């Protein structure tokens, strides 16, 4: 099965990117803008993420984002946050709110 990229080509940044440093403790982003329904995530190291109004990421049980795989796009609800925790090494998660 090939990679589906068509949907994301219509998105553009709707707010400044946020850099969230992560280590062995779950860290949260700021609240996503009211008109944000997608986020672009880029991690410098392997990490685990969760989405929600008050999310807490947990190593090995939350969704893994590989630091060497480039950008990832996820659906998010307006007003939600992204939580992140390290896989084995601290790093930075870059979060860009996306829209049309």
DSSP file (Angstrom, degrees, kcal/mol; ACC not computed):
  #  RESIDUE AA STRUCTURE BP1 BP2  ACC     N-H-->O    O-->H-N    N-H-->O    O-->H-N    TCO  KAPPA ALPHA  PHI   PSI    X-CA   Y-CA   Z-CA
    1    1 A X              0   0    0      0, 0.0     2,-0.1     0, 0.0     0, 0.0   0.000 360.0 360.0 360.0 130.7    0.0    0.0    0.0
    2    2 A X        -     0   0    0      1,-0.1     2,-0.3     0, 0.0     0, 0.0  -0.269 360.0 -90.6 -81.8 169.8    1.4    3.4   -1.0
    3    3 A X        -     0   0    0     -2,-0.1     2,-0.7     1,-0.0    -1,-0.1  -0.643  33.9-136.5 -81.0 135.3    1.6    6.5    1.0
    4    4 A X        +     0   0    0     -2,-0.3     4,-0.1     1,-0.1    -1,-0.0  -0.848  38.8 153.1 -95.5 117.1   -1.4    8.9    0.7
    5    5 A X     >  +     0   0    0     -2,-0.7     4,-0.9     2,-0.1     3,-0.4   0.521  44.1  92.3-119.8 -11.0   -0.2   12.5    0.4
    6    6 A X  T >4 S+     0   0    0      1,-0.2     3,-0.7     2,-0.2     4,-0.4   0.866  83.1  54.4 -57.8 -43.2   -2.9   14.2   -1.6
    7    7 A X  G >4 S+     0   0    0      1,-0.2     3,-1.2     2,-0.2    -1,-0.2   0.893 107.3  49.6 -60.4 -42.6   -5.0   15.5    1.4
    8    8 A X  G >4 S+     0   0    0     -3,-0.4     3,-1.2     1,-0.3    -1,-0.2   0.653  92.6  74.5 -77.7 -15.1   -2.1   17.2    3.1
    9    9 A X  G << S+     0   0    0     -4,-0.9    -1,-0.3    -3,-0.7    -2,-0.2   0.693  93.5  56.0 -69.6 -16.1   -1.0   19.1    0.0
   10   10 A X  G <  S+     0   0    0     -3,-1.2    -1,-0.2    -4,-0.4     2,-0.2   0.492  92.0  92.0 -92.2  -4.2   -4.0   21.4    0.5
   11   11 A X    <   -     0   0    0     -3,-1.2     2,-0.3    -4,-0.1    89,-0.2  -0.543  51.0-177.4 -90.1 155.8   -3.1   22.4    4.1
   12   12 A X  E     -A   99   0A   0     87,-2.7    87,-2.5    -2,-0.2     2,-0.1  -0.976  38.8 -84.5-144.9 158.0   -1.0   25.4    5.1
   13   13 A X  E     -A   98   0A   0     -2,-0.3    85,-0.2    85,-0.2     3,-0.1  -0.404  35.7-178.0 -62.5 136.5    0.3   26.7    8.4
   14   14 A X        +     0   0    0     83,-2.1     2,-0.3     1,-0.2    84,-0.2   0.398  68.2  16.1-115.2  -1.6   -2.3   28.8   10.2
   15   15 A X  S    S-     0   0    0     82,-0.7    -1,-0.2    18,-0.0    82,-0.1  -0.961  96.9 -71.6-158.7 167.1   -0.2   29.8   13.2
   16   16 A X        -     0   0    0     -2,-0.3    81,-0.4     1,-0.1     2,-0.1  -0.312  54.8-104.7 -64.3 147.3    3.5   29.8   14.2
   17   17 A X        -     0   0    0     79,-0.1     2,-0.4    77,-0.0    79,-0.2  -0.395  30.8-141.8 -68.4 150.7    5.1   26.5   15.0
   18   18 A X  E     -B   95   0A   0     77,-2.8    77,-2.9    -2,-0.1     2,-0.6  -0.963   2.2-148.4-117.1 134.1    5.7   25.6   18.6
   19   19 A X  E     -B   94   0A   0     -2,-0.4     2,-0.6    75,-0.2    75,-0.2  -0.912  14.3-170.1-102.6 116.9    8.9   23.8   19.8
   20   20 A X  E     -B   93   0A   0     73,-2.8    73,-2.6    -2,-0.6     2,-0.2  -0.930  13.6-144.3-110.0 114.2    8.2   21.6   22.8
   21   21 A X  E     -B   92   0A   0     -2,-0.6     2,-0.3    71,-0.2    71,-0.2  -0.538  22.0-163.7 -72.9 140.0   11.3   20.2   24.6
   22   22 A X  E     +B   91   0A   0     69,-2.9    69,-1.8    -2,-0.2     2,-0.2  -0.951  22.7 146.9-131.0 152.1   10.8   16.7   25.9
   23   23 A X  S    S-     0   0    0      2,-0.7    63,-2.9    -2,-0.3     4,-0.1  -0.532  71.6 -42.1-147.3-144.8   12.5   14.4   28.3
   24   24 A X  S    S+     0   0    0     61,-0.2     2,-0.4    -2,-0.2    35,-0.1   0.417 117.6  71.3 -78.5   1.8   11.4   11.7   30.8
   25   25 A X  S    S-     0   0    0     33,-0.1    -2,-0.7    59,-0.1    61,-0.1  -0.967  93.9-105.0-119.6 135.5    8.4   13.7   32.0
   26   26 A X        -     0   0    0     -2,-0.4     2,-0.4    31,-0.2    59,-0.2  -0.329  38.4-166.1 -58.9 132.7    5.3   14.4   29.8
   27   27 A X  E     -E   84   0B   0     57,-2.6    57,-2.6    -4,-0.1     2,-0.3  -0.951   6.5-142.9-122.6 143.4    5.2   18.0   28.5
   28   28 A X  E     -E   83   0B   0     -2,-0.4    55,-0.2    55,-0.2     2,-0.1  -0.776   6.5-134.5-108.3 150.5    2.2   19.7   26.9
   29   29 A X        -     0   0    0     53,-2.2     2,-0.1    -2,-0.3     3,-0.1  -0.277  39.5 -85.9 -80.9 176.9    2.0   22.1   24.0
   30   30 A X        -     0   0    0      1,-0.1    52,-0.3    -2,-0.1    -1,-0.2  -0.340  62.3 -76.7 -72.5 168.2   -0.1   25.3   24.0
   31   31 A X        -     0   0    0     50,-0.1    50,-0.2     1,-0.1    -1,-0.1  -0.489  52.2-115.1 -68.1 135.8   -3.8   25.0   23.1
   32   32 A X        -     0   0    0     48,-3.0    47,-1.0    45,-0.2    -1,-0.1  -0.429  41.0 -90.9 -71.2 149.0   -4.3   24.6   19.3
   33   33 A X    >   -     0   0    0     45,-0.1     3,-1.8     1,-0.1    46,-0.4  -0.128  34.6-109.2 -59.5 157.1   -6.2   27.5   17.6
   34   34 A X  T 3  S+     0   0    0      1,-0.3    44,-0.2    44,-0.2    -1,-0.1   0.777 118.5  47.1 -58.0 -30.0   -9.9   27.4   17.3
   35   35 A X  T 3  S+     0   0    0     42,-0.1     2,-0.5   -21,-0.1    -1,-0.3   0.121  87.1 111.4-102.3  20.5   -9.7   26.9   13.5
   36   36 A X    <   +     0   0    0     -3,-1.8    63,-0.2     1,-0.1     3,-0.1  -0.848  24.3 156.5 -99.8 124.5   -7.0   24.1   13.6
   37   37 A X        +     0   0    0     61,-1.0    39,-2.2    -2,-0.5     2,-0.3   0.415  66.3  41.2-122.2  -4.3   -8.1   20.6   12.6
   38   38 A X  E     -DC  75  98A   0     60,-1.1    60,-3.0    37,-0.3     2,-0.4  -0.987  62.4-160.5-140.8 148.0   -4.7   19.2   11.7
   39   39 A X  E     -DC  74  97A   0     35,-2.5    35,-2.2    -2,-0.3     2,-0.5  -0.981  12.4-142.3-128.5 146.9   -1.2   19.4   13.1
   40   40 A X  E     -DC  73  96A   0     56,-2.4    56,-2.4    -2,-0.4     2,-0.4  -0.933  21.9-164.4-103.8 125.1    2.2   18.7   11.6
   41   41 A X  E     +DC  72  95A   0     31,-3.3    31,-2.1    -2,-0.5     2,-0.4  -0.935  13.5 176.6-115.4 133.6    4.7   17.1   14.0
   42   42 A X  E     - C   0  94A   0     52,-1.9    52,-3.3    -2,-0.4     2,-0.4  -0.983  11.9-164.8-133.5 123.0    8.4   16.8   13.5
   43   43 A X  E     - C   0  93A   0     27,-0.5    27,-0.2    -2,-0.4    50,-0.2  -0.866  20.6-154.7-111.4 141.2   10.5   15.2   16.2
   44   44 A X  S    S+     0   0    0     48,-2.2     2,-0.3    -2,-0.4    49,-0.1   0.700  86.9  17.0 -82.4 -20.5   14.3   15.4   16.6
   45   45 A X  S    S-     0   0    0     47,-0.3    -1,-0.1    20,-0.1    46,-0.1  -0.920 103.2 -73.1-141.7 164.2   14.3   12.1   18.6
   46   46 A X        +     0   0    0     -2,-0.3    41,-2.2    20,-0.1    42,-0.5  -0.377  63.9 160.5 -59.2 137.4   12.0    9.2   19.1
   47   47 A X  E     -GF  65  86B   0     18,-2.4    18,-3.5    39,-0.3     2,-0.4  -0.949  37.1-120.8-152.9 170.1    9.1   10.2   21.3
   48   48 A X  E     -GF  64  85B   0     37,-2.6    37,-1.8    -2,-0.3     2,-0.3  -0.951  29.3-165.8-119.0 139.5    5.5    9.3   22.3
   49   49 A X  E     -GF  63  84B   0     14,-2.6    14,-1.6    -2,-0.4     2,-0.3  -0.898  12.5-173.1-129.4 155.4    2.6   11.6   21.9
   50   50 A X  E     - F   0  83B   0     33,-1.7    33,-2.8    -2,-0.3     2,-0.3  -0.961  13.4-147.0-138.2 153.7   -1.1   12.0   23.0
   51   51 A X  E     + F   0  82B   0     -2,-0.3     2,-0.3    31,-0.2    31,-0.2  -0.925  41.4  94.0-121.0 147.5   -3.8   14.4   22.0
   52   52 A X  E    S- F   0  81B   0     29,-1.7    29,-3.2    -2,-0.3     3,-0.5  -0.943  81.0 -69.2 160.1-176.2   -6.6   15.9   24.1
   53   53 A X  S    S+     0   0    0     -2,-0.3    -1,-0.1     1,-0.2    29,-0.1   0.789 130.5   4.5 -75.2 -28.0   -7.8   18.7   26.3
   54   54 A X  S    S+     0   0    0     27,-0.1    -1,-0.2    -3,-0.1    -3,-0.1  -0.387  92.3 179.7-150.4  63.7   -5.3   17.8   29.1
   55   55 A X        -     0   0    0     -3,-0.5     2,-0.4    -5,-0.1    29,-0.1  -0.296  17.5-161.1 -76.7 153.3   -3.2   14.9   27.7
   56   56 A X        -     0   0    0     -5,-0.1     2,-0.3    27,-0.1    -5,-0.1  -0.982  14.1-144.3-129.5 120.2   -0.4   13.0   29.4
   57   57 A X        -     0   0    0     -2,-0.4     2,-0.4    27,-0.2   -31,-0.2  -0.605  12.9-160.0 -83.0 144.2    2.0   11.1   27.1
   58   58 A X    >>  -     0   0    0     -2,-0.3     4,-2.3    -9,-0.1     3,-1.3  -0.991  23.0-112.2-127.6 131.0    3.4    7.8   28.5
   59   59 A X  T 34 S+     0   0    0     -2,-0.4    28,-0.1     1,-0.2    27,-0.1  -0.356  98.5   4.5 -60.3 135.7    6.6    6.1   27.2
   60   60 A X  T 34 S+     0   0    0      1,-0.1    -1,-0.2     2,-0.1     4,-0.1   0.276 129.0  58.5  73.5  -7.8    5.9    2.8   25.4
   61   61 A X  T <4 S+     0   0    0     -3,-1.3    -2,-0.2     2,-0.1    -1,-0.1   0.626  90.2  70.7-121.4 -23.9    2.1    3.1   25.6
   62   62 A X  S  < S-     0   0    0     -4,-2.3     2,-0.3     1,-0.1   -12,-0.2  -0.294 105.1 -67.3 -81.2 177.0    1.3    6.4   23.8
   63   63 A X  E     -G   49   0B   0    -14,-1.6   -14,-2.6     1,-0.1     2,-0.3  -0.505  52.9-128.6 -72.9 128.0    1.7    6.7   20.0
   64   64 A X  E     -G   48   0B   0     -2,-0.3     2,-0.5   -16,-0.2   -16,-0.2  -0.586  19.4-167.9 -79.3 132.9    5.4    6.5   18.9
   65   65 A X  E     -G   47   0B   0    -18,-3.5   -18,-2.4    -2,-0.3     2,-0.3  -0.991  19.5-137.0-116.9 119.8    6.8    9.2   16.6
   66   66 A X    >   -     0   0    0     -2,-0.5     3,-1.1   -20,-0.2   -23,-0.4  -0.609   1.9-144.6 -80.0 134.3   10.2    8.3   15.1
   67   67 A X  T 3  S+     0   0    0     -2,-0.3     3,-0.3     1,-0.2    -1,-0.1   0.669  97.6  48.5 -70.5 -17.5   12.7   11.1   15.1
   68   68 A X  T 3  S+     0   0    0      1,-0.2    -1,-0.2     2,-0.0   -24,-0.1   0.242  90.9  79.8-108.0  13.6   14.2   10.0   11.8
   69   69 A X  S <  S-     0   0    0     -3,-1.1    -1,-0.2     1,-0.3     2,-0.1   0.372  87.5-132.4-104.2   4.6   11.0    9.6    9.8
   70   70 A X        -     0   0    0     -3,-0.3   -27,-0.5   -27,-0.2    -1,-0.3  -0.458  56.3  -2.7  83.0-154.2   10.3   13.3    8.9
   71   71 A X        -     0   0    0    -29,-0.1     2,-0.3    -2,-0.1   -29,-0.2  -0.420  56.1-166.8 -81.6 150.6    7.0   15.0    9.2
   72   72 A X  E     -D   41   0A   0    -31,-2.1   -31,-3.3    -2,-0.1     2,-0.4  -0.983   8.0-148.8-133.2 144.7    3.8   13.5   10.4
   73   73 A X  E     +D   40   0A   0     -2,-0.3     2,-0.3   -33,-0.2   -33,-0.2  -0.936  16.8 179.7-117.6 138.9    0.2   14.9   10.1
   74   74 A X  E     -D   39   0A   0    -35,-2.2   -35,-2.5    -2,-0.4     2,-0.2  -0.993  29.9-116.2-139.3 144.9   -2.6   14.2   12.6
   75   75 A X  E     +D   38   0A   0     -2,-0.3     2,-0.3   -37,-0.2   -37,-0.3  -0.550  39.4 176.4 -72.4 142.4   -6.2   15.3   12.9
   76   76 A X        -     0   0    0    -39,-2.2     2,-0.3    -2,-0.2     3,-0.0  -0.982  28.2-119.0-145.4 153.0   -6.8   17.3   16.1
   77   77 A X    >   -     0   0    0     -2,-0.3     3,-2.0     4,-0.1   -45,-0.2  -0.725  43.0 -93.4 -92.2 144.3   -9.9   19.0   17.5
   78   78 A X  T 3  S+     0   0    0     -2,-0.3   -44,-0.2     1,-0.3   -45,-0.1  -0.271 112.6  25.4 -53.7 138.4   -9.8   22.8   18.1
   79   79 A X  T 3  S+     0   0    0    -47,-1.0    -1,-0.3   -46,-0.4   -45,-0.1   0.359  95.2 123.1  87.3  -5.4   -8.7   23.6   21.7
   80   80 A X    <   -     0   0    0     -3,-2.0   -48,-3.0   -47,-0.2    -1,-0.3  -0.357  47.8-144.3 -82.9 169.2   -6.8   20.4   22.2
   81   81 A X  E     - F   0  52B   0    -29,-3.2   -29,-1.7   -50,-0.2     2,-0.4  -0.783   9.9-125.5-123.3 168.1   -3.1   20.1   23.1
   82   82 A X  E     - F   0  51B   0    -52,-0.3   -53,-2.2    -2,-0.3     2,-0.4  -0.979  20.7-160.8-115.4 130.5   -0.3   17.7   22.2
   83   83 A X  E     -EF  28  50B   0    -33,-2.8   -33,-1.7    -2,-0.4     2,-0.3  -0.879  11.4-173.8-109.2 146.4    1.6   15.9   25.0
   84   84 A X  E     +EF  27  49B   0    -57,-2.6   -57,-2.6    -2,-0.4     2,-0.3  -0.990  12.4 178.1-142.3 146.4    5.0   14.4   24.4
   85   85 A X  E     - F   0  48B   0    -37,-1.8   -37,-2.6    -2,-0.3   -61,-0.2  -0.981  37.5 -94.8-143.6 151.3    7.6   12.3   26.3
   86   86 A X  E     - F   0  47B   0    -63,-2.9   -39,-0.3    -2,-0.3     4,-0.1  -0.213  14.2-149.3 -66.9 154.0   10.9   10.9   25.2
   87   87 A X  S    S-     0   0    0    -41,-2.2   -40,-0.2     2,-0.5    -1,-0.1   0.912  85.2 -41.6 -81.4 -56.6   11.5    7.4   23.9
   88   88 A X  S    S+     0   0    0    -42,-0.5     2,-0.4     1,-0.4    -2,-0.1   0.395 130.6  44.1-145.9 -15.0   15.0    7.1   25.2
   89   89 A X  S    S-     0   0    0    -43,-0.4    -2,-0.5   -66,-0.1    -1,-0.4  -0.997  82.0-112.4-137.6 139.5   16.6   10.4   24.6
   90   90 A X        +     0   0    0     -2,-0.4     2,-0.3    -4,-0.1   -67,-0.2  -0.212  50.2 137.2 -64.3 161.1   15.3   14.0   25.1
   91   91 A X  E     -B   22   0A   0    -69,-1.8   -69,-2.9   -46,-0.1     2,-0.4  -0.873  47.5 -73.0-172.6-154.8   14.7   16.2   22.1
   92   92 A X  E     -B   21   0A   0     -2,-0.3   -48,-2.2   -71,-0.2     2,-0.5  -0.992  23.1-154.5-132.5 137.2   12.3   18.7   20.6
   93   93 A X  E     -BC  20  43A   0    -73,-2.6   -73,-2.8    -2,-0.4     2,-0.6  -0.958  13.5-152.4-108.4 120.8    8.8   18.2   19.0
   94   94 A X  E     -BC  19  42A   0    -52,-3.3   -52,-1.9    -2,-0.5     2,-0.5  -0.848  12.6-167.4 -96.3 123.5    7.9   20.9   16.5
   95   95 A X  E     -BC  18  41A   0    -77,-2.9   -77,-2.8    -2,-0.6     2,-0.5  -0.951   6.2-174.9-117.9 121.6    4.2   21.3   16.3
   96   96 A X  E     - C   0  40A   0    -56,-2.4   -56,-2.4    -2,-0.5     2,-0.2  -0.963  21.7-135.8-119.0 117.2    2.6   23.3   13.4
   97   97 A X  E     - C   0  39A   0     -2,-0.5   -83,-2.1   -81,-0.4   -82,-0.7  -0.527  29.4-161.6 -67.8 134.0   -1.1   24.0   13.4
   98   98 A X  E     +AC  13  38A   0    -60,-3.0   -60,-1.1   -85,-0.2   -61,-1.0  -0.866  20.0 149.7-122.0 152.5   -2.4   23.5    9.9
   99   99 A X  E      A   12   0A   0    -87,-2.5   -87,-2.7    -2,-0.3   -63,-0.1  -0.875 360.0 360.0-158.9-169.5   -5.6   24.5    8.0
  100  100 A X              0   0    0     -2,-0.3   -87,-0.1   -89,-0.2   -89,-0.0   0.396 360.0 360.0-106.9 360.0   -7.0   25.4    4.6
